[in-house]
Amino acid sequence: MRTTVEIRDEYRARLLEIAARRGEKGFSHLLDEALSLYLESMDRCNEDRQRALGLHGVLSEDEAGRFEERVRTLRESWR
């Protein structure tokens, strides 16, 4: 399907460079590839979110509190 999309000049230039290295005239295939990767990533993110939500209630309140405290300690040590 043909459509019109506005992209930044620097993106267009880089896409044309990559397409040229691949021996392609335009960058439609690159956009198709990029969109495919992005949509797959979003699907995985949504699946991960659903799995995480499915864990609700698996830990007791006490276990959840200890886990939260360990996570907080780890996050503070990253800084």
CNS distance restraints for C-alpha pairs under 8 A (distance, minus, plus):
assign (resid   7 and name CA) (resid  11 and name CA) 6.54 0.50 0.50
assign (resid   7 and name CA) (resid  12 and name CA) 6.72 0.50 0.50
assign (resid   8 and name CA) (resid  12 and name CA) 6.41 0.50 0.50
assign (resid   9 and name CA) (resid  13 and name CA) 6.24 0.50 0.50
assign (resid  10 and name CA) (resid  14 and name CA) 6.20 0.50 0.50
assign (resid  11 and name CA) (resid  15 and name CA) 6.01 0.50 0.50
assign (resid  12 and name CA) (resid  16 and name CA) 6.11 0.50 0.50
assign (resid  13 and name CA) (resid  17 and name CA) 6.27 0.50 0.50
assign (resid  14 and name CA) (resid  18 and name CA) 6.24 0.50 0.50
assign (resid  15 and name CA) (resid  19 and name CA) 6.04 0.50 0.50
assign (resid  15 and name CA) (resid  27 and name CA) 5.97 0.50 0.50
assign (resid  15 and name CA) (resid  30 and name CA) 7.29 0.50 0.50
assign (resid  16 and name CA) (resid  20 and name CA) 6.01 0.50 0.50
assign (resid  16 and name CA) (resid  25 and name CA) 7.85 0.50 0.50
assign (resid  16 and name CA) (resid  26 and name CA) 6.48 0.50 0.50
assign (resid  16 and name CA) (resid  27 and name CA) 6.09 0.50 0.50
assign (resid  17 and name CA) (resid  21 and name CA) 6.32 0.50 0.50
assign (resid  18 and name CA) (resid  22 and name CA) 6.37 0.50 0.50
assign (resid  19 and name CA) (resid  23 and name CA) 6.19 0.50 0.50
assign (resid  19 and name CA) (resid  24 and name CA) 4.93 0.50 0.50
assign (resid  19 and name CA) (resid  25 and name CA) 6.53 0.50 0.50
assign (resid  19 and name CA) (resid  26 and name CA) 6.27 0.50 0.50
assign (resid  19 and name CA) (resid  27 and name CA) 5.64 0.50 0.50
assign (resid  19 and name CA) (resid  30 and name CA) 7.24 0.50 0.50
assign (resid  20 and name CA) (resid  24 and name CA) 5.41 0.50 0.50
assign (resid  20 and name CA) (resid  25 and name CA) 6.42 0.50 0.50
assign (resid  20 and name CA) (resid  26 and name CA) 7.90 0.50 0.50
assign (resid  27 and name CA) (resid  31 and name CA) 6.34 0.50 0.50
assign (resid  28 and name CA) (resid  32 and name CA) 6.15 0.50 0.50
assign (resid  29 and name CA) (resid  33 and name CA) 6.10 0.50 0.50
assign (resid  30 and name CA) (resid  34 and name CA) 6.05 0.50 0.50
assign (resid  31 and name CA) (resid  35 and name CA) 5.99 0.50 0.50
assign (resid  32 and name CA) (resid  36 and name CA) 6.10 0.50 0.50
assign (resid  33 and name CA) (resid  37 and name CA) 6.24 0.50 0.50
assign (resid  34 and name CA) (resid  38 and name CA) 6.10 0.50 0.50
assign (resid  35 and name CA) (resid  39 and name CA) 6.01 0.50 0.50
assign (resid  36 and name CA) (resid  40 and name CA) 6.12 0.50 0.50
assign (resid  37 and name CA) (resid  41 and name CA) 6.11 0.50 0.50
assign (resid  38 and name CA) (resid  42 and name CA) 6.25 0.50 0.50
assign (resid  39 and name CA) (resid  43 and name CA) 6.18 0.50 0.50
assign (resid  40 and name CA) (resid  44 and name CA) 6.24 0.50 0.50
assign (resid  41 and name CA) (resid  45 and name CA) 6.12 0.50 0.50
assign (resid  42 and name CA) (resid  46 and name CA) 6.14 0.50 0.50
assign (resid  43 and name CA) (resid  47 and name CA) 6.15 0.50 0.50
assign (resid  44 and name CA) (resid  48 and name CA) 6.04 0.50 0.50
assign (resid  45 and name CA) (resid  49 and name CA) 6.12 0.50 0.50
assign (resid  46 and name CA) (resid  50 and name CA) 6.18 0.50 0.50
assign (resid  47 and name CA) (resid  51 and name CA) 6.21 0.50 0.50
assign (resid  48 and name CA) (resid  52 and name CA) 6.12 0.50 0.50
assign (resid  49 and name CA) (resid  53 and name CA) 6.13 0.50 0.50
assign (resid  50 and name CA) (resid  54 and name CA) 6.13 0.50 0.50
assign (resid  51 and name CA) (resid  55 and name CA) 6.72 0.50 0.50
assign (resid  52 and name CA) (resid  56 and name CA) 7.37 0.50 0.50
assign (resid  59 and name CA) (resid  63 and name CA) 5.64 0.50 0.50
assign (resid  59 and name CA) (resid  64 and name CA) 5.64 0.50 0.50
assign (resid  60 and name CA) (resid  64 and name CA) 6.01 0.50 0.50
assign (resid  61 and name CA) (resid  65 and name CA) 6.08 0.50 0.50
assign (resid  62 and name CA) (resid  66 and name CA) 6.33 0.50 0.50
assign (resid  63 and name CA) (resid  67 and name CA) 6.08 0.50 0.50
assign (resid  64 and name CA) (resid  68 and name CA) 6.01 0.50 0.50
assign (resid  65 and name CA) (resid  69 and name CA) 6.20 0.50 0.50
assign (resid  66 and name CA) (resid  70 and name CA) 6.27 0.50 0.50
assign (resid  67 and name CA) (resid  71 and name CA) 6.23 0.50 0.50
assign (resid  68 and name CA) (resid  72 and name CA) 6.15 0.50 0.50
assign (resid  69 and name CA) (resid  73 and name CA) 6.21 0.50 0.50
assign (resid  70 and name CA) (resid  74 and name CA) 6.19 0.50 0.50
assign (resid  71 and name CA) (resid  75 and name CA) 6.13 0.50 0.50
assign (resid  72 and name CA) (resid  76 and name CA) 6.25 0.50 0.50
assign (resid  73 and name CA) (resid  77 and name CA) 6.39 0.50 0.50
assign (resid  74 and name CA) (resid  78 and name CA) 6.53 0.50 0.50
assign (resid  75 and name CA) (resid  79 and name CA) 7.15 0.50 0.50
